[in-house]
Amino acid sequence: MRSSARQRVTTYITSIYRGDLISEIIRYMLRYLQNTAYLAIQYNASDPEATIPIGYTGSDFAGDTVDRKSTSGYVFILAGGAIT
């Protein structure tokens, strides 16, 4: 988001919700997006085998002793970076 557009959104929101929690949340989100725009996942495809996706899974059946709920998760890695 360009700074002029970001400024217009912030000005509009703060004029409506001056001092309200919503305006603080929106300002925080815009600041977060501005400060993390350069972050990205980097993939290393120099190795031919790195282009083969690898999947990992994990589970815990009824591991929660109170609710007896099960948990599970998965991740796929391609070229050294997570894609899921």
C-alpha positions as CSV (number, residue, x, y, z in Angstrom):
1,M,0.0,0.0,0.0
2,R,1.5,3.4,-0.9
3,S,2.1,5.8,1.9
4,S,-0.4,8.4,0.6
5,A,-3.2,5.7,0.4
6,R,-2.2,4.4,3.8
7,Q,-2.3,8.0,5.2
8,R,-5.8,8.6,3.7
9,V,-7.1,5.3,5.2
10,T,-5.6,6.1,8.6
11,T,-7.0,9.7,8.5
12,Y,-10.5,8.5,7.5
13,I,-10.6,5.8,10.2
14,T,-9.3,8.0,12.9
15,S,-11.8,10.8,12.0
16,I,-14.7,8.3,12.4
17,Y,-13.4,6.3,15.5
18,R,-11.2,8.9,17.2
19,G,-9.7,7.3,20.3
20,D,-11.5,4.1,19.7
21,L,-9.9,0.6,19.9
22,I,-10.7,-0.1,16.2
23,S,-8.5,2.8,15.0
24,E,-5.6,1.6,17.1
25,I,-6.0,-1.9,15.7
26,I,-6.0,-0.6,12.1
27,R,-3.0,1.6,12.7
28,Y,-1.2,-1.4,14.2
29,M,-2.0,-3.5,11.2
30,L,-0.9,-0.9,8.7
31,R,2.3,-0.4,10.7
32,Y,2.9,-4.1,10.8
33,L,2.4,-4.5,7.0
34,Q,4.7,-1.5,6.3
35,N,7.5,-2.9,8.5
36,T,7.3,-6.5,7.2
37,A,6.8,-5.9,3.5
38,Y,10.4,-7.0,2.8
39,L,10.0,-10.5,4.5
40,A,9.5,-13.5,2.3
41,I,10.2,-17.2,2.1
42,Q,13.3,-18.0,0.1
43,Y,13.5,-21.1,-1.9
44,N,16.8,-22.8,-2.9
45,A,16.4,-24.7,-6.1
46,S,20.0,-25.2,-7.0
47,D,19.8,-28.9,-6.1
48,P,17.7,-30.9,-8.6
49,E,16.3,-33.0,-5.7
50,A,15.1,-29.8,-3.9
51,T,12.2,-29.5,-6.4
52,I,10.7,-32.7,-5.0
53,P,8.1,-31.8,-2.4
54,I,8.5,-33.5,1.0
55,G,5.6,-33.9,3.4
56,Y,5.6,-34.3,7.2
57,T,2.7,-35.1,9.4
58,G,2.1,-35.4,13.1
59,S,-0.9,-36.4,15.2
60,D,-1.9,-37.0,18.8
61,F,-5.0,-39.1,19.2
62,A,-7.1,-38.1,22.2
63,G,-4.0,-36.5,23.8
64,D,-5.9,-33.8,25.6
65,T,-6.7,-35.5,28.9
66,V,-9.5,-33.1,29.7
67,D,-11.5,-33.0,26.4
68,R,-10.1,-36.2,24.8
69,K,-9.6,-34.2,21.6
70,S,-7.1,-35.2,18.9
71,T,-4.7,-32.8,17.3
72,S,-2.9,-33.2,13.9
73,G,-0.8,-31.1,11.6
74,Y,1.2,-31.2,8.4
75,V,3.8,-29.3,6.4
76,F,5.2,-29.6,2.9
77,I,8.6,-28.4,2.0
78,L,9.8,-27.5,-1.5
79,A,13.3,-26.3,-2.3
80,G,14.1,-25.8,1.4
81,G,11.0,-23.7,2.3
82,A,7.6,-24.5,3.7
83,I,4.8,-24.2,1.2
84,T,1.9,-25.0,3.5
